[in-house]
Amino acid sequence: MSSLPTRFETWFAERGWSIHPHQSQMLDRASAASLLLIAPTGGGKTLAGFLPTLVELADGDHEGLHTLYVSPLKALAADIRRNLSTPIEEMSLPIRVEDRTGDTPSSRKRRQRADPPHILLTTPESLALMTSYEDAARTFRGLKRIVVDEIHALADSKRGDQLFLALARLQRLCPDLRRVGLSATVEDPQAIARLLARHPDPCEILHADPGPDPDIRMLETEENPPWSGGGGAYAIPAVLEQIRQHKITLIFHNTRAQAEIFFHNLWLANEDALPIGIHHGSLDRQQRERVEKAMVQGKLRAVVCTGSLDLGIDWGDVDLVIQVGAPKNVKRLVQRIGRANHRYNAPSKALLVPANRFEVVECVAALEAVKAHDLDGDPRGPGPRDVLCQHILATACAGPFAADDLFAEVKTAGAYVSLTRAQFDACMDFCATGGYALRAYDRWQRLMQNAEGLWHLRDPRASQLIRMNLGTIHDSDKLKVRMRYGGGRPLGEVEEHFASQLNAGDTFLIGGRIVRYEGLKEMTVEVTRAAVRKPKIAVFSGTKFATSTQLSHRILRMFQQDSWPALPRHTAEWLALQREVSSLPQPGRLLIESFPHDGRQHLCLYGFAGRNAQQTLGLILTKRMEEMGLDPLGFVSTDYATLIWGLEAVRDPAPLLDRSALLDGLDRWLAGNAVMKRTFRVAAHIAGLIQRNAPQARKTGRQATFSSDILYDTLMKYDPDHLLLDITREEAMRGLVDFGRIEEMLDRVGDRIDWTPLERVSPLAAPLFLEVGKVPVEGAAQERLVAEEAERLMSEAGLA
Amino acid sequence: MRGFEFSLAGVELVARGSGALWWPGLRILVVSDLHLGKSERVLRLGGAPLPPYEAQDTLARLEQDIEACDPALVICLGDSFDDDLAAQGLPEPIETWLTRLQAGRRWTWIEGNHDPGPVGLGGTHLFELPQPPLTFRHIAQPGAAGEVSGHYHPKARLSARGRSVSRRCFLLDCDRLILPAYGTYTGGLRSEDAALTGLMRPEALAILTGPVPRPIPMPR
């Protein structure tokens, strides 16, 4: 049935393997212009992607590059190179395989451009860089196939947008290039297919057998989960017991800080001294590599980790995945569960550990969604223009180009199909002049047109700076953490913002140990060992995902049941009490409670719109309350509710939620908001308005924040229609501001607002008082408090 | 904008919420430490490029104060420019703006430690300006009386029901007044700093800037 050459058939047979159906299907359709394979983890996906290449290269006739392999992880590229070497050596195939990432020495990178291997394994960033060189056409001559691995992870991010723009460029250099995408299980394969294929080419989708359903349950613990917080510390004895019963356990956390705290507590309770490691993105690379190696060698029994282990690599014989904290998103949960048991056709085993009472509800809802194969995911908007600006500058690095040609090329990338010429021209103008308000400044004048109308760099030397700043990954700026005495390797990294708040003597957790902050020395945080059991602070990274819309709706539906047999008793009783004292939030309605507490007036809105949108709602509502003289003092938000407190009681909350008033408030509030400034900073870096990397020295994060904040204020004041502000608004609406989900909530709720004034705090609102991340409002109430305190101080001093 | 009224050496003065000082009797407006041209200087010295427009922001606020008070004399109490080069290298629109603000009134630049030389802009240039019973100079001198100065960029902090609020402030005792920095990019020195506690009497007040300026006992 398949066109598998004898040499390959023999090789398969010798190893006692038979080719998977989807692998031979991939081979049959090897000539398709684009092809997407959807397969579960462990389904031989990568081999399916490479088989056609190995077969085509087997006769040794091809010269130069044949296949590009792009993956989101550097480590994956190295891993694949090792895996490919086995069949190539055993079948003596005349194929040269190399990888090229940010870690590759520059001498080898230069050689690879002049004399590329048959198969080059790389990342989106390295590919963008390679296409920006003048000799790109020579490097990629002969290229036949491009394989994009873990395309589902790239499709959700700007890294993907950058990759697909680079693909459009490659396709121009190599017109008969064939595209192959390899994806984990996703809710909308068509959406990924549209990104992969050259528009308007079709893209065939192959589905591998999804394998058996996972064995997934909630972890039973002796102690009840706490009312709030995200640590999951109460479950440590039960987690240790599970580690004992399994070969290798992966323990996923939603944030790095939580992973650190959990790891620390795990070790305090680890009486059998089971070998347990920690792995997350803030740890030093060498430390991470050590843990990875130990895992592959089977020396570890468990690893506490974050999204850093979400993708790709086969980390040995993992037979249990534990997710601590609500999964927030069913699709990611399913992909994480897939990490357990890489044997095809065996169910993966997973346990969920809700970190607090509300998360118990969310976990049960997520379990139901997994059973129902109900994956979530929000469609992504059109291709972001900051990435396009970067692409334009990178294109200029490769040589003069005509705007018409580039526009036509960009429109073949799925995400940019709806890009208008006016939008494109605005991006061109930004790259050429910096935009109206900045046109007087030399450093933002980068492109000019020659006599033939082709665009080129005004100063060719600028290409170095542009290349240095290619890429769309935007980690907050990090500082290395080192032991003050004895030197040695760095322990890891903390965000500069976090470091700037530390005082000498403060203790915090990193790499599983408690250290004392001593001082900052040349961009390094110096610490010493601290012999305390409890660190003072541990929050050094705050990536918080919002609970998906689908999951939120599921929770609302669950609230409507008469009783909750699927929930543990403590949680069911809590919900029943809420129903008795107030009511439970309902789908299609908005519950608002108001009550006095601790000398202040409180308003609690159960919007179920996700953390970011609830946060935005808090910001806009307090702004409106400020204008109405209600003197709000602050608010706190979770995925399901926003709690606002202030000096005056709200008499009627409905007018607060008027859609046009909210939108109007949003516009004005957006102007000076820190979330907007953060979004602007990212867009400004990607679009090349601010350079993160310079040939001289690295600009520190605080300096970068400082100047990007002031640039933002400047543009807001003098050029409010500047392209970058436009991009910032668009990004914020669907990202950190997430106004889209506020609108979703308003649509869902209409005028059905259930306002419930209460005498005191309701059961559902109580945990909100324990939440961290309270946001103060600096307005009239603050002035009132300052006046109050000033008067008190003056009369105490006998001055008034 | 409301002000806080007080007297120094028998003179009735108003501390404005913006950080400017108003002497209604002689129609004198005083501002200190504008630090115009800071972003250019930082760039010149090879630091991180600060974005432009900081001078615009400072002047826009100064213009509001001038419009509100219509002073006969404006005194800039030193460190008006980040250094002499910055004073000479001001962009043309900024120079024009300054000239416009100066029209119809007298203008005095007091020397600061950042900008000792005379400037090529309109107005008189002095080391200090005696205007009995007050003396205007950049850096406070121990033992002086009736002295109005700047230089230290004072700020003060208070805790309002558990919320910590830090504001630029005036420092006032019966001998002297120290003005907060007026410039957009200027940092601050906490009133607890020994340089300030050593200078001010124990009963000194800190007048916090803000929508309504408010006096508190100087935190020390």
HADDOCK unambig.tbl for C-alpha pairs under 7 A between the chains (distance, minus, plus):
assign (segid A and resid 699 and name CA) (segid B and resid 48 and name CA) 6.85 0.50 0.50
assign (segid A and resid 703 and name CA) (segid B and resid 48 and name CA) 6.65 0.50 0.50
assign (segid A and resid 707 and name CA) (segid B and resid 50 and name CA) 5.07 0.50 0.50
assign (segid A and resid 707 and name CA) (segid B and resid 51 and name CA) 5.74 0.50 0.50
assign (segid A and resid 710 and name CA) (segid B and resid 51 and name CA) 6.27 0.50 0.50
assign (segid A and resid 711 and name CA) (segid B and resid 51 and name CA) 5.50 0.50 0.50
assign (segid A and resid 714 and name CA) (segid B and resid 53 and name CA) 6.58 0.50 0.50
assign (segid A and resid 785 and name CA) (segid B and resid 160 and name CA) 5.52 0.50 0.50
assign (segid A and resid 786 and name CA) (segid B and resid 160 and name CA) 5.68 0.50 0.50
assign (segid A and resid 787 and name CA) (segid B and resid 214 and name CA) 6.99 0.50 0.50
assign (segid A and resid 789 and name CA) (segid B and resid 160 and name CA) 5.67 0.50 0.50
assign (segid A and resid 790 and name CA) (segid B and resid 214 and name CA) 6.83 0.50 0.50
assign (segid A and resid 790 and name CA) (segid B and resid 215 and name CA) 6.62 0.50 0.50
assign (segid A and resid 790 and name CA) (segid B and resid 216 and name CA) 5.29 0.50 0.50
assign (segid A and resid 793 and name CA) (segid B and resid 216 and name CA) 6.23 0.50 0.50
assign (segid A and resid 793 and name CA) (segid B and resid 217 and name CA) 6.68 0.50 0.50
assign (segid A and resid 794 and name CA) (segid B and resid 216 and name CA) 5.75 0.50 0.50
assign (segid A and resid 794 and name CA) (segid B and resid 217 and name CA) 6.26 0.50 0.50
